């Protein structure tokens, strides 16, 4: 049965789709991406765990529409990868060696390094990100290798080996260091001792031969 008025049949009005949340900021794509990355880092620094972090919380913090995580990054993990890269770019100290400790002689690891390790460990579960994570690991190793060559005068081959050993030791310390039956002070001493041994190697290389 068609119900209508004199002017014609009655047409049920279409329901409008909900618009962006109040306070949504409209900017260009690069600005929105930067806001999302900064928001993710801000929330993680505030103590929210990676597993508890949600795209909705990130977009609310960034004051942008919730659709932008998927639109510009494809997934939350890809956004977190961008946040990882941003943290690495902002860090001036190497993430391997004695500089990972907050103060000299302390066993308290720099919170930024802890966050980087947690992000990398989380993202490593995502097979889609494996190529990017491999490139990132190679970049970290290459950077550390160059530092070993410049600081201690090691050969490229020796520096590459030391870089791999250093990264493996750091990953082990971050993963299970708190479970080891070894005082943290001894671990810090081992790291410092390794640095001293490398310095002596450099001194021997520079010493004149009789």
Protein Blocks (a to p, Z undefined) as FASTA:
>chain_A
ZZddfkbccdddddddddddehiacddfklmmmmmmmmmmmmmmnopafklpcfklmmmm
nopafklmmmmnopaklmmmmmmmmmmmmpmbdcedjklpmbghiabdcfklmmmmmmmm
mmmmpmklmmmmmmmmmmmmmmmmmmmmmmnopafklmmmmmmmmmmmmmmmmmmmmmpc
cdfklmmmmmmmmmmmmmmmmmmmmpccZZ
